[in-house]
Amino acid sequence: MTNIRLIARLDIKGPNLIKGVQLEGLRIIGDPNAFAMRYYQEGADELLYMDSVASLYGRNNLSDVVRYTAQNIFIPFTVGGGIRNVGDVDTLLRAGADKVAINTAAIQRPMLITDVAKHFGSQCMVLSIEAKHKGNGHWEAYSDNGREPSHKDVVHWAKQGESLGAGEIVLTSVDCDGMRKGFNTELIHAVSSAVTIPVIASGGFGELKHLSDAVFKGNADAVAIATALHYQQVSFNDMRHYATTHNITVRQPS
Amino acid sequence: MANTVTIIDYGIGNLLSVCRAFEYCGATVNLSSNTHEIATAERLVLPGVGAFGLAMQKLRDNALVEPIHAFANTERPLLGICLGMQLLLDRSTEFGDTPGLGLIAGEVLAIPKTTHNGITLKIPNIGWHELHASQSNRNWCGTVLENTNQAMSVYFVHSYHAKVTNSHHELASICYGDTPLAAVINDAGITGCQFHPEKSSTVGLTIIKQFIKI
């Protein structure tokens, strides 16, 4: 087994780190740079920034946080939210981002995935999928931060995204987001077994046991955690210790 | 001037993180596409992400192949990072057969999609892997890995891997599934890292500091 990546997810609105429940009811948590530095020092494997309302306004406001991270934090980070074209991707990569996560614009124009992969390589084209359960083991992809239905079946969309050139998928369960009751392992498993690119499970982490669930039931390659980290209910040390005693391989920081 | 590192700017990928990491480690960074500066640099870094063929084309378009060879002949330290490491080899099979810089004997091949037991591997390989000394190079003294302990993890993102012709040119490898992949290759002054030291936290920064000291 390869190392399971432990990713801190930071949802951003304006200058603030925020977090909601099921992508709604956003509350201000604090200064994103301070949280990012703390997660880096505590041994996060990656950071994932999502400008949660950017696509509503058609722009991404993360340049300050991207600049700070690029200057001071030496682990990979992904930036998502409001990215509409190759030019937006170029701006973020030049500002120091390693990868971009695209949801809304890819749903509107799937060929954007190919354009980005061709220009910058698949390794930086992360397809962000926000999934809502529609019964009978089916999920629908939503855009605009979980607001707009796309009529796309999540598993089908994931496969299409892979064939168009996505190098990775960040899969957020809108139903589980911020609930701390565990990942939607059925959803993660359905997507992870349908594609051969890495899948990052997002939405629902509340306790250490959920890490095992994501890995062994969901077959996730990485987990993204927000609420439980922001409110210090769990630390990267806790997760690494739990992982090593539960047969999950993770990076051991020096 | 001591500790000046020339980082080759040939219009490929984001160089900000690489520059920033070298600065953080105490280097004076000169980001350059100037043939004379590259040929006469004190220390040279060849970064790169993306496709092998496009990168070689960009090096040729910028007339940088000769200056890199001229630099390499001086035996001063050269570090290739990620795709920059792969470019050091003779050729790549990515999209046909593309010649590389030919500074270290070997070729670049696609990572096998399955293990020997038939288990599917995720491609690209994205994530942290432990570095292990390759069989013929148990000793990392005098290399960029001098202050790095065995089994420390660094960050990889790649779909292709380097296979050197002479096994003693491989300093460290990782295990992906059950496939060993070269992580650090070296021949005299020339070193290549498949992983991103600038994204590998304190372990990566230690490797960069060591490169500046060589």
Interface residues (C-beta under 8 A of the other chain):
Chain A: T2 N3 R5 Y40 G43 D45 A70 Q71 F74 I75 P76 L93 R94 A95 G96 A97 D98 F120 G121 S122 Q123 C124 G167 E168 T196 I197 P198 D221 A222 R251 Q252 P253 S254
Chain B: G13 N14 L16 S17 R20 A21 Y24 V49 G50 A51 K113 T120 L121 K122 I123 P124 N125 I126 G127 W128 H129 N149 A151 M152 S153 Y155 V157 H158 S159 Y176 G177 H196 E198 K199 S200 S201 T202 V203 G204 L205 T206
